[in-house]
Structure formats: structure tokens, C-alpha cells
Amino acid sequence: MRAGDADSLDQATREFIAVRPRLFGIAYRVLGSVAEAEDIVQDAWLRWQNTDRAEVLDSTAFLATVTSRLAINLAQSARKRRESHVGPWLPEPVDTSADPQLGAERAEALDLAVLLLLEKLNPVERAAYVLREAFEYPYPQIADMLETSEANTRQLVSRSRKRLRAERREQVSPTAHQRLLEVFLSAAQGGDLKVLEDVLTEDVVSYTDGGGVRGASRIPVVGRLHVSRYLAAFAPRFWPGTEVRRVEANGRPAILVSSGGDAVALLSVEASTRGIERIMWVMNPEKLARYVASLKA
């Protein structure tokens, strides 16, 4: 390798490393998977190495565009895989304690409940929403990134906002969210039906992503009465002998449950002014292992 080539690659490496958190943040929000987002970022790096960089005017914009398009392509095939997923699919949790925005201008489209709702959008709608709401890209630039018109881009973002707004109630403050999570945890551990019914909304949904793990519910449990009874019946079999640790996942407080030193569940909730709307139990061993590894890093 000639000295000039080495200098060029060093510069390319520095530029890539500087923008890498943003690239991961885009891919993760579109895909809801740490592993898939890492694959996309690696693919973007390979493409960056093989690009005629002298022709690139803005490396950050170029890499964000490449990442967005790769993520959209993967999301289209991922949807089919998730349809055959054993039981409910939940986004893979990520530790945001070191990077609360996860590479973005705003910590938007990061909450696990929001990522779950984003799965209902098609991949292009999802990408448009993420690029606008989390990264605050101007509409003309998003249009270029997604190879569509500015008018269509505005429609994509508007449609996505409306769908999310229709499915989410007014969220509570971080302090109230933490309080509801603690009350819920105590009631769930003790199988306290009355307290559970007090904090759960009438149409609450409990999701368990077990990835085929034995004992994990393979269908969402819906409604205050059903969820309360399910949790009360679940309590004596699940909680004895476990340890709980308060952690942060996707910008929200969460509970990491371990047994015998091994993580068995990550519990998080979505809370509105009405109470707890969604309960999310990530029990998938692969997702848990990556999350726990990120805590130790």
C-alpha cells in the first residue's frame, strides 16, 4: 500500500468512527435489533472503504444514506422472519446509560414500546419517521436518502406520526414512570391482585419475547383482569430465588431479573396518565446476553 493510500484509509477510518454512533442509532431504530444494526454498520464500513471518497462531498450524509437504505432492505426481509418468531417479538433492549440519545439529536423512537409500534409501519415509513423525529434531518435530505419526493417524504412522516399517536396515550413523567414500575414490581412479586388491578389500564397488554424459552407465554395477554390473574399465577413459580437489579434500557428504567447469577428476564413497562399500558418481558436468551454484556462493557 502506498503512503497516500494509507493516509486516505486513515482519514476514512477517522470519519467513519466519528459518525458510527449515528449510523448504529439509525439502523437500530429501523430494525429494533442490536445484532442486525451491527451487521448494517459493518456493511456500511465495507462500502465506505470501497467508495471513491474523493467524489463524496459530505461523508456523514453519505454514510447515513447508505445505512438507511441497507436498514430498509434488511427490515423488509426481517418482517417475514418475525412472522415465524415463536411467540411475541419484542425489540432487543439496549443500554442507553452512556448514550441517552443513541447517536441522535433527540432520544426519539427509542423507547421499547415505540419500537414495537414502529414494527406496524412499513420499513420506508419507519425510516422516514426515524430520520425526521430522532435525527432531525430536513425533509429534502430525507427525500434524497430514501430516493423519493419531498412531498411523499412529508406524507410518510405525517402518516407515521398519526399512527403512533393513535396507539399511544399521554405519557407520564420519568418520576411517575419509575414509581409505577416499582409498584408494579412489588405487586407482581407478591401476586397482589388488588394492587395490580389498580395500576394496570383496562386494556393493558403483556408481551413476553421468550424466543422459544420454556414457560414463556406464546401469546400476548390482554386486559386488566387476564393480565392480573396471569401475573398472580405466575408469581410463585417465577420470583422465588430471583434477584432484581434496577437498570436502564432504551432511555427508560427497567428491571433485570436474574436467577443463579444468570439473567432470565428484562422487565419494562409503558406508562400513561391512565396507568400501565404495556408490560414487556424480554426473556429471549440471545437478546438478554447481549444486553447484559453491554452493561459490563
N, C-alpha and C positions, 0 to 999 in steps of 0.2 A: 504493500500500500504506500502510495506517495504521501509526502508530508502534507500537501494540500488536501488530499482526500481524508487524511486522519483529522486535520483541523476541521474540515467540513462535517465529519461524522461527530466530532466532539461538540460542535455547535448544535447540531441536530439533536444530540442526546440531551444537552442542557435545555433546549427549547421544549423538548418532549417532557422531561422531568418536571419542568415548571408548570406545565398545563395538565399533567397527569391526574391530579385530584379532580379537576373539572371533567375530564374525559370519563373517569370512573363514575362520577356523580351523574352524568348524563346517562350512561349505559345502565347503571344500577336502577335508576328511576324508571327507565323504559322497560327493563326486564324483570325487576324485583328479585334478582338473583346475584349474589356476590360472585359465585363461580363463573356464571355467564358473563358478567360485567368484566371480570378479569380477563377472560378469553377475548372479549371485544377490544379491550385496551391493548392487549398483546398483538392482536391482528392489526390494530391501528399503527402500532410501533413498526411492525414489519413493512407496512405500506409506506410509512414515512421514510424509512430507510431507502426504499426503492423508488422514491419520488424524485423528480428533478426539482430539487428545492430552490434552485435559482429562479424558477418560474413562479414560486409561491410568494405572494405579497404579504400575507398575514398568516403566520404559522398556526396561531391559536384558532383562528376561524377555519382554516383548512382542516386541522385535526378534529375540531368539534364537528365539522360537517361529515368527515369520514366516519367518526364514531357514531353519530346519529344514524347514518344510513346503514351501517353494519348492525346496529342495535335493532333497527326496524326490521331488517331482513331476518335476524335471529328470532325476534318476537313473533313473527308470522309462523315460524315452524314450532316455536315453543308452545304456542297456543294449542296445537294439536297434541303435543306431548302431555300437556297439563290436563287435557280432557281424559286421558287414560291414567292419570295420577290416582293412586289408591287413597280414597277419602278426600277431604277438602285440601286445596292447595293454598298455602299462605306464603306471602313474600318472605324471603330469607332475611332475618334480622341482621342489623349491622350496628356496631358500637359507634356512636357519634360523640362520645365524650371528648375526643381530641379534635374533632372537626364537626361542630354542630350544624354547619350548613352543608356538609359533604360536598365540598368543592363548588358550591353555588353562591349566587348573590343573596339568595334567601333560602331558608330551610323549608321550602315548599315542596309538595309532592314527595315527602319523605316519611311521614307517619305510616306505620304498617297498615292502618285502616284505609288510608288514602291510596296506597299502592295496591291494596286489594281491590278497591273500586276502579282504579285505573285499568285493571285487567278487563273490565267490561267495555272499555273503549278499543277501537282497532289500533294497531301499532302506530299508524301515522297520526291519528288524533292524540294519542298518548305522547308521542314525541313533540308535537306542536305545543301541547299544554306544558310539558316539562321545560322546553326551551324558553317559553314565554314567562311562565309563572315562577320557576325556580332560578333561571339564569338571566332573565330579563333581556333576552335578545330582541331587537326591534323586528317588527313584522316583515319588512323587506328582506332582512337577512335570514329569518326562518324560512321564508318562501324559497330563497336560493338554496338553503341547506336541504330542504325537503323536495326540491325540484317541482314546485307548484307556484301558483299565482299568489300575490299578496292578498287578494280578495278571498281566495279559498283558505289561505292560512288564517285569516281573521275568523272565518266561519268555523274552521276546525277548533280553534281555541275557544270561541264562544260556545259552541256545542258541548265541548268537554266541560267547561265551567258549569253550564246549566245542568248537565247530567250529575256532576259531583254534588252540586248544591241541592239537587232534588233528593239525594240519598244521604245527606249529612245534616244533622241538626246543629244548632249553635253550640260551639264547643265551650267547655268550662275553662277557667284559668288554670295555670300549672299547679297552683296550690290546691285548688279544689280537685283537680285530677289526681294528684298524689293522695289526698285524703280519701277519695272514693276507692282508689286502688287498695289502700291499706285496710279500709273497712271491708271491702270485698274479700281480700286475702284472709283476714281473720274469720269471716263468716264461712268462707269456703273450707278452711282448715277444720272448723268446728262443725260443719254441716248445719249451720244455723239457718233454717228455712225462713224464719221471720225477717232476719236482717237481710238475707239475700233478696227476698221479695221487695224489701224497702229500697234497695239500691239499684235493682235491675229495672229497665224500662219494660213496658208491656210486650213490646215486640223485639226484645233482645235476642241476639243470635250468638251462639257459642260455636267457634270453629276449632277443630283440632287437626293440625297437619302432622300426622304420625308417620307418613311415608311407609305405611305397612306395618308399623310397630304394633305388636300385640297389645290389646287393651285400649288403644286409642279409638275414639268414636269415628266411624267412617262416614257419617252424615252430619251436617250442621244440626245443632239442637236449637229449636226456635220457640220463643215465647217465655214469659216470666215464670209461669208455673212449671213448664217442662224443664227449663234450664235449672231452676232452683232445686227441683227434685233430683235431677241428674247429678248436680254437684253434691247434694247431700248424700246420695247413694254412693257416689264416687269417693267421698272424703275418707271413710275408714280404710279403704283399700290403697289409697294413693299417698296420703300425707304422713302417716306414722313413720318415723325414722328418717324423714327428709330434712334437709337444711335449706333455708332460703337466704338469698343474697339480693340486696337492692342494687340494681344496675340501671344503665341507660341503654335503650335500644331505639334507634330511629327518632331521636330527639325527645323521647318520652320516658318516664320512669317505667321500669319493668321489674319482674321478679324472676330470678334464675333459681330453679329448684334442682337440687342435687340429692343423690342417694348413694351412699358408699363412696363418695368422692367423685362420682360421675354425674354430669348434667343430665337430667331427664326431661326437663321442660323449661321453656321461657314463656312466662305469662305476661300478657299486656292487655290493656283494655282501651276502648274508645269511649269517652265520657262526654255527654252533652249536659245541658241545663236540666234535662229530664232525668238523668241518671246514666247508668252504664248501658251503652247501646250494642257494643260488640265485645266479645271476650275471645282472645286469640291465644291458643296454646300451641306453641311450636315444639313438637316432640320428635321431629324428624332428626335422626342421629347425625346425618351429614351436615344439616344446617346448624344444629347445636354445636357440633365440633368446631366448625369454622368460627362461629360467634365466640365461643369460649377461648379459642386460640387468639382471637383479636383482642380480648380482654387482657391476656397475658403479655401481648406484644409491647 
